[in-house]
Amino acid sequence: MKKMFTTRKPETMASLHSFLTQQGIPVTVNERGEQLELWVTQTSYYAIAKQQIDVFKDNPELAAQAQAEQQVQQPSRQSNSIKPLLHKIRAQAGNFTVAVAILVTLVYLLLQTPLQEFIFASLRIGDYFAEMPGIQAWRFVTPVLLHFSLMHFVFNLFWWWYLGGRIELSIGWPVLLALFIGSAVVSNLAQLYSTGPYFGGLSGVVYALFGFCAVLSFNKPRHPLYLPPGLLVFMIGWLLLGYTDLLWVAVANEAHLAGLVSGLVGAALYLLVPKAKRRF
């Protein structure tokens, strides 16, 4: 991410944000004190964003008019194409978020083939801790790539994209990487000691990201990681429902809880970093 513009005028920021997003430039707005900051979330757009911001500053009315004319000239092409939608979805995630999503998708597809047993045996955690020597250290992490139903796969992938993408674009991929590995190890070990080695899923990591976002953005509606109250209630409610007999699916409760705790700890550690050295 790169900061491209600052202002104290919400109406100016709203107009500029609308102007840039209509052109497919991935931007986000952060609040720092009384200042509003516009950040470009992908490096490949820095040059075009700077150019368009200069146009906007020179003549906002002309820029808005040009954008409106462009939309009038190309209505059929834009309305009949899914490219704008795909572009918008892609702009919501960084490269690490995308890489993990692709890997999870690939593993899920392979689990639908005759390679199923080989893939599961290669990625699952060992039966006992002693069965995982250093040369197989990946087994502490790789169970998060395994998903055994379409609903399980779609649910986790959606939340990974939504939460992981926001963390990566707002704070950076190193923080997301640390959360991913740390929460994967903690949640996998918790589930191993609770139910044994036959489990999988990204849910523990998802709950870690949820906890991390909830702490950093608590009571800060303009924070880039802000989660609406309804989402907080849903995620906590789903966690609690897992400990009842009301759900129709098997739930890795210990992985969820351990992941949530690891996310809360991760947020606390992040907040220990001096404010001048972190983005939020």
Residue pairs with C-beta under 8 A, 6 or more apart in sequence:
1 28
1 39
1 40
1 41
1 169
1 170
1 172
1 279
2 39
2 40
2 43
2 46
3 37
3 38
3 39
4 27
4 38
4 39
4 40
4 46
4 49
4 50
4 53
5 13
5 16
5 37
5 38
5 53
6 35
6 36
6 37
6 38
7 13
7 35
7 36
8 34
8 35
8 36
9 36
10 36
13 29
13 36
13 38
15 56
15 60
15 64
16 38
16 53
16 56
16 60
17 27
17 29
17 38
19 52
19 56
19 60
19 63
19 64
19 67
20 27
20 38
20 49
20 52
20 53
21 27
22 67
22 71
23 48
23 52
23 67
24 84
24 87
24 88
24 91
25 40
25 45
25 48
25 49
25 52
26 40
26 41
26 42
26 45
26 91
26 92
27 38
27 39
27 40
27 41
27 49
28 38
28 39
28 41
28 169
28 170
28 224
29 36
29 37
29 38
29 39
29 222
30 36
30 37
30 39
30 170
30 222
30 223
30 224
30 280
31 37
31 222
31 223
38 53
40 46
40 49
41 91
41 94
41 169
42 91
42 94
52 63
55 62
55 63
56 63
71 78
78 84
89 161
90 98
92 161
92 162
92 165
92 166
92 169
93 101
93 161
93 164
93 165
93 168
93 169
94 165
94 168
94 169
94 173
94 176
95 168
95 173
96 164
96 168
96 173
96 176
96 177
96 180
97 160
97 161
97 164
97 165
97 168
97 176
100 160
100 164
100 180
101 157
101 160
101 161
103 145
104 144
104 145
104 147
104 153
104 156
104 157
104 160
104 202
105 153
105 157
107 119
107 123
107 145
107 146
107 147
108 147
108 153
110 116
110 119
111 119
111 120
111 146
111 147
111 148
119 146
120 146
120 200
122 142
123 138
123 139
123 142
123 143
123 145
123 146
123 200
124 139
124 142
124 143
124 146
124 197
124 198
124 200
125 132
125 139
125 140
125 142
125 143
125 188
125 192
125 197
125 199
126 132
126 136
126 139
126 197
127 196
127 197
129 192
132 139
132 140
140 184
140 185
140 188
140 189
141 181
141 184
141 185
141 188
143 184
143 188
143 191
143 199
143 200
143 201
144 184
144 187
144 188
144 200
144 201
144 202
144 204
144 205
145 200
145 202
146 199
146 200
146 201
147 153
147 156
147 200
147 201
147 202
148 200
148 201
149 249
151 249
152 201
152 249
156 201
156 202
156 203
156 206
157 202
159 202
159 206
159 209
159 210
160 202
160 205
160 206
160 209
163 206
163 209
163 210
163 213
164 176
164 180
164 209
166 213
166 224
166 225
167 175
167 176
167 179
167 209
167 212
167 213
167 225
168 175
168 176
169 224
170 224
170 225
170 279
170 280
171 225
171 270
171 278
171 279
171 280
172 279
175 270
178 266
179 205
179 208
179 209
179 212
179 262
179 263
179 266
180 205
182 208
182 262
182 266
183 204
183 205
183 207
183 208
183 209
183 258
183 259
183 262
183 263
183 266
184 204
184 205
186 204
186 208
186 258
186 259
186 261
186 262
187 203
187 204
187 205
187 207
187 208
187 252
187 254
187 255
187 256
187 258
187 259
187 262
188 204
188 255
189 258
190 204
190 254
190 255
190 257
190 258
191 199
191 204
191 252
191 254
191 255
191 258
192 199
193 254
194 253
194 254
195 252
195 254
199 252
199 255
201 252
201 255
203 252
203 255
203 256
203 259
204 252
204 255
204 256
204 258
204 259
204 262
205 259
206 259
207 235
207 239
207 256
207 257
207 259
207 260
207 263
208 259
208 260
208 262
208 263
208 266
209 263
210 227
210 235
210 260
210 263
211 259
211 260
211 261
211 262
211 263
211 264
211 266
211 267
212 225
212 263
212 264
212 266
212 267
212 270
213 225
213 226
213 227
214 227
214 232
214 267
215 263
215 264
215 267
215 268
215 271
216 223
216 225
216 267
216 270
216 271
216 280
217 223
217 224
217 225
217 226
217 227
220 226
223 280
224 280
225 280
239 253
239 256
239 257
239 260
241 247
241 251
242 251
242 253
242 256
243 253
270 278
